[in-house]
């Protein structure tokens, strides 16, 4: 959600979001149950998609996007909230080269 909001705020109009969970893609793309435990996040994502922001959600295995997997793993050791990791972080540079 925060990444798409940042893209929107910076004026980007087209985004591709790769997720390793088909379940999440389904929840975003459909009418989720209003009692779902993550309905507030789902609603925020759907609201962003309703803007003039063209978003394509696609499924990718973790092995297919090591940069994203790296970020996900790093997030487990950070406090709640939005965190920005510089693109020049040494391990991130390694995974960028690996993915390319």
C-alpha positions as CSV (number, residue, x, y, z in Angstrom):
1,X,0.0,0.0,0.0
2,X,2.7,2.5,1.0
3,X,4.7,1.7,-2.1
4,X,1.8,2.4,-4.4
5,X,0.9,5.5,-2.5
6,X,4.4,6.8,-2.9
7,X,4.3,6.0,-6.6
8,X,1.1,7.9,-6.9
9,X,2.5,10.9,-4.9
10,X,5.5,11.0,-7.2
11,X,3.3,11.2,-10.3
12,X,3.8,7.6,-11.6
13,X,0.8,6.5,-13.6
14,X,1.6,2.8,-14.3
15,X,2.9,0.3,-11.9
16,X,3.5,-3.4,-11.9
17,X,3.3,-5.2,-8.5
18,X,4.7,-8.7,-8.2
19,X,3.4,-10.8,-5.4
20,X,4.2,-14.3,-4.3
21,X,0.7,-14.9,-3.0
22,X,-2.1,-15.6,-5.4
23,X,-4.5,-15.3,-2.5
24,X,-3.6,-11.7,-2.0
25,X,-4.0,-10.9,-5.7
26,X,-7.5,-12.5,-5.6
27,X,-8.4,-10.4,-2.5
28,X,-7.3,-7.2,-4.2
29,X,-9.0,-8.1,-7.5
30,X,-12.4,-9.1,-6.0
31,X,-14.9,-7.9,-3.5
32,X,-13.4,-9.1,-0.3
33,X,-15.6,-10.0,2.6
34,X,-16.1,-6.8,4.7
35,X,-15.4,-8.9,7.8
36,X,-11.9,-10.0,6.5
37,X,-9.2,-9.3,9.0
38,X,-7.2,-7.2,6.5
39,X,-10.2,-5.3,4.9
40,X,-8.7,-1.9,5.7
41,X,-5.5,-2.7,3.7
42,X,-7.5,-4.3,0.9
43,X,-9.8,-1.2,0.8
44,X,-6.7,1.2,0.6
45,X,-5.2,-0.9,-2.2
46,X,-8.5,-0.9,-4.2
47,X,-8.9,2.9,-3.6
48,X,-5.4,3.5,-5.1
49,X,-6.2,1.3,-8.1
50,X,-9.4,3.3,-8.7
51,X,-7.3,6.5,-9.1
52,X,-5.7,7.1,-12.4
53,X,-3.0,4.8,-11.4
54,X,-2.8,1.8,-13.7
55,X,-1.7,-1.2,-11.6
56,X,-1.0,-4.7,-12.8
57,X,-0.8,-7.3,-10.1
58,X,1.0,-10.5,-11.1
59,X,2.1,-13.7,-9.3
60,X,5.8,-14.5,-9.2
61,X,7.6,-17.1,-7.2
62,X,10.0,-15.8,-4.5
63,X,12.9,-17.3,-6.5
64,X,11.8,-15.1,-9.4
65,X,12.2,-11.8,-7.5
66,X,15.0,-12.0,-5.0
67,X,14.9,-8.2,-4.4
68,X,11.4,-8.4,-3.2
69,X,12.2,-11.5,-1.1
70,X,15.1,-9.7,0.4
71,X,12.9,-6.7,1.4
72,X,10.3,-9.1,2.9
73,X,12.9,-10.9,5.0
74,X,14.4,-7.6,6.2
75,X,10.9,-6.4,7.3
76,X,10.6,-9.2,9.8
77,X,13.3,-7.6,12.0
78,X,12.1,-4.0,11.7
79,X,9.5,-2.2,13.8
80,X,6.0,-1.7,12.3
81,X,5.8,1.2,9.8
82,X,7.1,2.3,6.5
83,X,10.8,1.9,5.9
84,X,12.8,2.9,2.9
85,X,15.9,1.0,1.9
86,X,18.5,2.8,-0.3
87,X,19.0,1.1,-3.6
88,X,22.7,1.3,-2.9
89,X,22.5,-1.1,0.0
90,X,25.2,-3.8,-0.6
91,X,22.9,-6.9,-0.3
92,X,20.2,-5.2,-2.4
93,X,22.7,-4.5,-5.1
94,X,23.7,-8.2,-5.1
95,X,20.0,-9.2,-5.6
96,X,19.4,-6.6,-8.3
97,X,22.3,-8.1,-10.3
98,X,21.0,-11.6,-9.5
99,X,17.5,-10.8,-10.7
100,X,18.7,-9.1,-13.9
